[in-house]
Amino acid sequence: MEIEIRKIQERDNEKLAGIIRKTLKEFKADKPGTVYYDESTDRLSELFQADKSVYYVALLDGELAGGAGIFPTEGLPANTVELVKMYLKPEARGLGLGKTLILKCIETALENGYSRIYLETMAELGKAVQTYVHLGFEQLAEPMGSSGHHSCEIWMLKELD
């Protein structure tokens, strides 16, 4: 099995939007106030042209398997970036790909001068929450920033060294 991690390209948009929406549907998390309904989900390569943002895709034997990125979400403190849109196809889960993507995002956040990384998620995505905890993210009592994802009820933060 060959794994490749690279930055998103325009040709990834449609397939990646499908992976994100199918995953949310699979976990019954396809509700308003999530990326399921974000218009930007269909054009992620454009969204991640923003300064100090990046989106990495994972390829499994040359096939797009998912991705994760960092984005300077509006309303976050200057030293904080958000881990966003971390999704994998079912056959790509359990291989350590999620952890690899998150660690790549953390490395890039540090390179971009961030000292904290924030995320929002839902209880329906319990396996992902376990991964975040394992990687040192701690749960917060309330959200940070203005993501617009009011259906996310779990907010987490990691101090970067």
PyMOL commands that set and color helices and strands:
alter all, ss='L'
color gray80, all
select helices_A, chain A and resi 10-26+35-37+39-47+90-92+97-111+123-134
alter helices_A, ss='H'
color red, helices_A
select strands_A, chain A and resi 3-7+54-60+63-71+80-88+116-121+138-139+154-159
alter strands_A, ss='S'
color yellow, strands_A
deselect
rebuild
show_as cartoon
